[in-house]
Amino acid sequence: MDAAAVLILGTAKCEGEISAGQKHVIRPIFEQEFRLDSNTASDLLLANTPLIRDEIYLVDKLEKILEYSSTQFTPEQATSLLSLMTRVGTLESTLNGEQRKLIAGTELFFERLFAKQQAWKPDTRTW
């Protein structure tokens, strides 16, 4: 959830500093999508905002952001994350170049992850 929160907030930050309006929309997204109460969603927002404050180019940090939690994502959750990133990226305008790169990089990360997981599934056929 923290990795997803960082990427969602990072998508908003690609437009500059995260506005109060964006935070006002992102918190309910955290509540609905992550099934959190209002206080926990606010805590998630507050805890993860500083993690991206000084990051200029999150695409270069994708591996690091996702390395520990990537195996906990299902393909459906990855698809949902990409949808949320797009939704947040289009809150105030169309996606800019940085947002498109971040979303595409995240999509590519998960495509590779799931392809690797599929390749390593044991063969359950009987001889």
C-alpha angles and dihedrals in degrees: 000000000000092000090050090048091051092051093046091049090043090056090055091046092056085080092055127270115001107259126224087245092056091048089049089057098038096055093060089046088057090048095050102036098039093034094236131153117245096262094049091047089051090049090051090051093047095044095051102039093077090052090068099032095099098030112109101177114026094177088075089054099048095106091051094045093050103030098097099037102034095096090055092062119095118208088253092053091048090052090048091050091052090049091050091048089053092046093052092043091057098046095103104014143345118301113284125216095266092050091049090051092049093049093044091047091051091048091050091048091055094042089056093043094052093043089053092047091050091050092053098049110121119251107251097186117121120228 
